[in-house]
């Protein structure tokens, strides 16, 4: 018998996220993933090359557990708690197939047309990934944090810069998917 796992409902996961944010606020900590890259670079000795990486990284070791937990949790969820499919609207699946050539929409959690390892052998796709990674890294540094840090931690602390950053993230996402993505891949 196949078990089908459903995502946790909002009324369970939402309060759990709020509880974690309260605990972090009480402990004087802030949640974010991009700050972990700074910590890892500092551990690796990047402080010798740039002042940005000169800080007491030992005080931020706790946040590295978040990365480890995300990796382990993602592995466990994808291999043991998922049926590896996502139900999407049939009209969207048809549009993805007709306009973008993604025929496995709704059948695979990670469509191989986008996520298969053979995609990395295409120099154009590899270039887009490298450029996209650079832009995301630059944007996270320029915005003073990543989407998780601003949208979860910053907004829960009622920080106006986080609200502005989150609005910018959404606008950037809309511009990318509706304007740039069709230009790049058609």
N, C-alpha and C positions, 0 to 999 in steps of 0.2 A: 504494500500500500504506500503510495507517494504522499508524503506530508507536504502541504502547501503552507508556507509561512507568510503571514501578512505583516506589513509594517505596524509598529506600535501606533495606536491612535494618538491624536494631538493632545487629548486630555491626560495621557500618561506621560508622553515624552516632553511636552511643554513644561509642566510643573517640575520634571526632573532637571531640565535645563535651567529653569529658574532657581532651583535648589542649589545646583552647582555654582551658578553665578552669585548667589547669596553667600555661600561658603567662601568663594574666592574674594568677594568684597570684604567679608568679615576678616579674612586672613591678610588683607592688603595686597592681593595679587590681581593680575589682569590676564585674561585668557586671550590667546592668539597663536596662530600657527607660524606666521612669517617671522616672529621674534625668535623662534627656534633655529632658523637658519643663521641668524646673527650669532646666537649662542654657539652653534656648532662651528661656525667660522672662527669665533674667538677661541674656542677650545683648540682648534687646529693651528692657531698661531697667527691669524690674520691681523691681530692687533699690532704686529710689527710693521705692517704695510699701511694701515689706515687707522686714524683715531677713532672712527666709528666703532671699531671692534675692540677698543680698549675699555673694558668694564669688568666688573667682578662677575664672571659668568657662573661662578659656583652658587650664587644666589638665585640663578635662573634654572638650575638643574631640574627642579621640580617640574618645569614646563616641558622638559624633554620626555617625561613620562606620558604626557598627553600625546606626543607623536608616536611613541611606542604603543600606547593603548589604541590609537587610531589605526595603526598598521595591523596589529593583532586582531582588533575588533572587526576591521574590514575583511581580513582573511577569514575569520570565523563566520561572519555573516554571509559572505559570498559562497563559502564552501559547505556550511552546515545549516544555515538558517534561511536559505533562499531557494526558490525554484528557478532562479536565473532568468526569469522573464518579467517583463513589465507590461501591464495592460495599458494600451493607449487607444485613443479614439481611432476608429477605422478610417475616418477621413484624413487624419494626420498621417497614419501609416501609408495610405495611398499617395498623399502628397510627397512624403519622404521618398517613396519608391519612384514616382514619376519625375520629380524635380531633382533629386539628389542621388538616385540609384541605390538607396538603402532599402533592400528588399527584406531584410530580417527584422525590421521594426516590429515590435510586439512579440517576437519569437525569441530574441536573445537580449539579455540584460546589457551586454556590451556588443553592439553590432560589429561583426568582423569587417564590414566595409569601412569602419572607422578605427577599430581597435586591434586588428590582427597585426602580428609582428611583421608580416611581409609588407605592411604599409611603410615601415621604416626604411625599406630599400629604395623607395622613391625619393630622389633628392629634393623634389619640390615639397613633398610632405614633410620631410626632415627639416628643410629650411623654414617652413611655416611653423613647425613645432619649436625650433630654436628661437625664432623671432618672437613667437607668442610667449615663450618662457621668459625671454628677456623683458618684454613689455609688461608682463604680469609682475615680475620681480621689481622692475623700475616703478611701476604703479603702486605696488605695496609699500615700497620705501618712500615714495613721494607722498602718499596718503597717510603715512605714519602708521601703517598696519594693513593687515589683509582683511578679506571679507569676513572671516570668522571673528577676528578681533574687534572690528568695528561694529558688525551687525549683531553680535551676541553680547560681547563685553561692553563695548562703547555705548550702545543704545540702552543697555540695562543700567548703565551709570548716568544716563541722560546727558551725554556729551554731544554738544552741537557739532563739533568737527566730525564725529562719527556719523551723525545723521547726514551731513553733507557728503561724506565719503560713500555711504550706502546709496544715496540717490545717484551719485556719479557712477557707482558700480552697475546699477540697474540701467541707467542710460547707456553706458558703454556696452552692456550686454545686448540691449535692444538694437543699438547701431550695428554691432558685430553680426548678429544673426539675421537682421533684415536687410542690411546694406552691404557689408563687407563679405560675409560668407558666400552669398550668391556670386559676387564678383570674382572671388578667389577660386572657387571650385566649379564654376560653370565655364 
